[in-house]
Amino acid sequence: MGKALDGIRIIDMTHNQAGPACTQVLAWLGAEVIKLEEPGKGDVARTNMRDKPDSDSLFFLILNANKQSLTINLKSGEGKALFKKVIAGSDVLVENFSPGALDRLGLGYNVLSEVNPRLIYATIKGFGTYGPYSGFKSFEPIAQAMGGAMCATGFPDNPPTFVWPAIGDSGTGMHMAIGILAALQQRHQTGKGQQVEVSMQDSVVNIMRISLRDHQRLGGVQPRTGNQLGKNVPGSTYPCAPGGPNDYLFIFAQQQMWGAFATAIGRPEIIEDRRYATAEARWENRDTLNPIIEGWTRQKTKHEAMKILGDAGVPCGACQDTGEIFTDPHLKAREMIKDIDYPTRGAYKTVGCPIKLSDSPADVIRPPMLGEHTDDLLSRLCGVNSQELARMHDEGVV
């Protein structure tokens, strides 16, 4: 059986993280993703934070699996003509250039929709293409700051805190993937393409909607509460053996789990203790209850404690560092950690597709070398012969 997105051709004109995250998940799901890059340079992520001088960076590799690389010089007239031929036979264009960049090249939506009326033109911007901030540039921390995430994160006495999971970049990419799939479904009904726009600020605001609920529910700005999840005990991180900086377990036991939790930690006598019998009482008496919980967790490693509580039906999770993620047996069983070989680097580890389709398992194929597929794609999509290709290479068109 074919892949879910077989037959969908996507031209990926994105760089860094937000756009490549979007197109990579679509490539995992079977779309033909052609990464359009500048000859000789390519995506800036190829060299950003490079750890080996003769290889593309891990930053690039971890976001560009399952794609092909086509190099075209869009500043040349012949290059633009080739690009339009490619667009004529494609379904989706995804771009995250600075505001107005493609319009200045004469390759905006109004132009390309004339070339291909069925084209889905997907645009990722820091603040979108309209509104007071639309001309401003953005990066991950700026999107988090403007979307409310930083002010809601951290401990009360500390400043607003950056969140390392890329909710501004990869979060925007996932929103865009949903938008592209919706536009393709609507095109299936109407036969007509359209523009799809996602801004990084909008994406973070959407992910922050529960905090916006709490602002209204509680009547004011949500305070920073560190790791404490509401007025719940247990509902935070607890230190574990042997006491290293990441030896913590997050435990969250609701009222219906209280008996199972108390039994699992060997303290069944506190189940009916009036100080701890209800969620409200446990919160009021947290100064005596939390030391009881810590007294148990400090005797166990985080994974030992997680196994005991997990088996008892109590939600909990070891605070795993990046090294533990790479070796997690559950993630390996779900093929979320994959070993890949790249020509100029050798073996490295990357993530697999988090979307599991029963009839269309996602393979992870190594990212492309810069321009690796240029000749094949231009021959196949544009009918360019070998002599013309040689000339174009010599003249810097491709």
Secondary structure as UniProt FT lines:
FT   TURN            4..7
FT   STRAND          9..13
FT   TURN            16..17
FT   HELIX           18..28
FT   TURN            29..30
FT   STRAND          32..37
FT   TURN            39..41
FT   HELIX           44..46
FT   TURN            47..49
FT   TURN            53..54
FT   HELIX           58..61
FT   TURN            62..63
FT   TURN            65..66
FT   STRAND          67..71
FT   TURN            74..75
FT   HELIX           77..88
FT   STRAND          92..95
FT   TURN            99..100
FT   HELIX           101..104
FT   TURN            105..106
FT   HELIX           109..115
FT   TURN            117..118
FT   STRAND          120..125
FT   TURN            132..135
FT   HELIX           140..147
FT   TURN            148..152
FT   TURN            156..157
FT   TURN            167..169
FT   HELIX           170..190
FT   STRAND          195..199
FT   HELIX           200..207
FT   HELIX           209..218
FT   TURN            226..227
FT   STRAND          235..239
FT   TURN            245..246
FT   STRAND          248..252
FT   HELIX           255..257
FT   HELIX           258..264
FT   TURN            265..266
FT   HELIX           268..270
FT   TURN            274..276
FT   HELIX           279..284
FT   HELIX           286..297
FT   TURN            298..299
FT   HELIX           302..311
FT   TURN            312..313
FT   STRAND          316..318
FT   HELIX           322..327
FT   HELIX           329..333
FT   TURN            334..335
FT   STRAND          337..342
FT   TURN            343..345
FT   STRAND          346..351
FT   TURN            358..359
FT   TURN            370..373
FT   HELIX           374..382
FT   HELIX           386..395
//
